[in-house]
Amino acid sequence: MKIGLLLFILIVIMLVVLSIRERVRLMNRRNKEWDVIGEAKTSPMSRALTGLVGTAGGIYLSLVLMQTFLELELPTNVQLGSIGLEPLAAASIAIAILQPFAIRFLSLAKRRR
C-alpha cells in the first residue's frame, strides 16, 4: 500500500511538472517581451504556476456553485490510500493540469485540417 501511495504522488508531481512546462511553452509562444528595461520581470515558470493555481481556483469555484445550484450531495472526502481528498478540489486540479495538453491537442487537430 505504501508503494501505491508513493507511485500516486510521483505521478501527480510528474503531471504537474509537465503541465507547468506546457503552460510555459504556450505563454512563450503567445507573448512577446515588450517590457521596458528596468521593470521587474517574473519568470515563465512562476507565471505558469500562478496560472495553474488560478485556473484550478476558478474551476473549483465554478464546480462549488454548480453543486450548490443543483443541490448535489457529494462526499466530503474521498480516500485514496492514506490520502483524503475533497472531490471538487481534486477534480479542479486534475482539469487544470490537463488543460494545456487539451489546448495543444486542439491546435494540432486544427493544423491537420
C-alpha positions as CSV (number, residue, x, y, z in Angstrom):
1,M,0.0,0.0,0.0
2,K,2.9,2.4,0.7
3,I,4.3,1.8,-2.8
4,G,1.0,2.5,-4.3
5,L,0.8,5.8,-2.4
6,L,4.3,6.8,-3.4
7,L,3.6,5.9,-7.0
8,F,0.4,8.0,-6.9
9,I,2.3,11.0,-5.5
10,L,5.1,10.7,-8.1
11,I,2.5,10.5,-11.0
12,V,0.8,13.6,-9.7
13,I,4.1,15.5,-9.3
14,M,5.1,14.4,-12.8
15,L,1.8,15.6,-14.3
16,V,2.1,19.0,-12.5
17,V,5.6,19.5,-13.8
18,L,4.6,18.5,-17.4
19,S,1.6,20.8,-17.2
20,I,3.7,23.8,-16.0
21,R,6.2,23.1,-18.7
22,E,3.4,23.1,-21.3
23,R,2.0,26.3,-19.9
24,V,5.4,28.0,-20.1
25,R,5.7,26.8,-23.7
26,L,2.3,28.2,-24.6
27,M,3.0,31.5,-22.8
28,N,6.3,32.0,-24.6
29,R,4.6,31.3,-27.9
30,R,1.8,33.8,-27.3
31,N,3.7,36.7,-25.5
32,K,6.4,38.8,-27.0
33,E,8.7,40.6,-24.5
34,W,7.8,44.3,-24.9
35,D,8.8,45.3,-21.3
36,V,11.0,48.3,-20.9
37,I,14.4,47.9,-19.3
38,G,14.4,48.3,-15.5
39,E,11.0,46.7,-14.8
40,A,10.8,43.7,-12.6
41,K,10.2,40.5,-14.6
42,T,8.6,37.3,-13.4
43,S,10.0,34.0,-14.6
44,P,7.9,32.0,-17.1
45,M,7.7,29.2,-14.5
46,S,6.3,31.5,-11.8
47,R,3.7,32.8,-14.3
48,A,2.8,29.2,-15.4
49,L,2.4,28.1,-11.7
50,T,0.3,31.2,-10.9
51,G,-1.8,30.4,-14.0
52,L,-2.2,26.7,-12.9
53,V,-3.3,27.7,-9.4
54,G,-5.6,30.5,-10.7
55,T,-7.2,28.2,-13.2
56,A,-7.7,25.4,-10.6
57,G,-9.3,28.0,-8.3
58,G,-11.7,29.3,-10.9
59,I,-12.7,25.7,-11.8
60,Y,-13.2,24.9,-8.1
61,L,-15.4,27.9,-7.6
62,S,-17.5,27.0,-10.7
63,L,-17.9,23.4,-9.5
64,V,-18.9,24.5,-6.0
65,L,-21.5,26.9,-7.4
66,M,-22.8,24.2,-9.7
67,Q,-23.0,21.7,-6.8
68,T,-24.9,24.3,-4.7
69,F,-27.3,25.3,-7.5
70,L,-28.1,21.7,-8.4
71,E,-28.2,20.7,-4.7
72,L,-25.9,17.7,-5.3
73,E,-24.8,15.6,-2.3
74,L,-21.1,14.8,-2.6
75,P,-19.0,13.1,0.0
76,T,-16.8,15.5,2.0
77,N,-13.7,13.3,1.5
78,V,-12.6,10.6,-0.8
79,Q,-9.9,8.3,0.4
80,L,-7.0,7.3,-1.9
81,G,-5.0,5.0,0.2
82,S,-4.0,7.1,3.2
83,I,-4.7,10.4,1.4
84,G,-8.1,12.1,1.9
85,L,-9.1,14.4,-0.9
86,E,-12.1,16.8,-1.3
87,P,-13.7,15.6,-4.6
88,L,-14.3,19.0,-6.1
89,A,-10.8,20.3,-5.3
90,A,-9.2,17.1,-6.8
91,A,-11.3,17.4,-9.9
92,S,-10.4,21.1,-10.4
93,I,-6.7,20.4,-10.0
94,A,-6.9,17.5,-12.4
95,I,-8.8,19.6,-15.0
96,A,-6.3,22.5,-14.6
97,I,-3.4,20.1,-15.1
98,L,-4.9,18.6,-18.2
99,Q,-5.9,22.0,-19.8
100,P,-2.7,22.9,-21.6
101,F,-2.5,19.4,-23.1
102,A,-6.1,19.8,-24.4
103,I,-5.2,23.2,-25.9
104,R,-2.1,21.7,-27.6
105,F,-4.2,18.7,-28.9
106,L,-6.9,21.1,-30.3
107,S,-4.3,23.3,-32.0
108,L,-2.7,20.2,-33.6
109,A,-6.1,19.0,-34.8
110,K,-6.8,22.4,-36.4
111,R,-3.4,22.4,-38.2
112,R,-4.1,19.0,-39.7
113,R,-7.3,20.0,-41.4
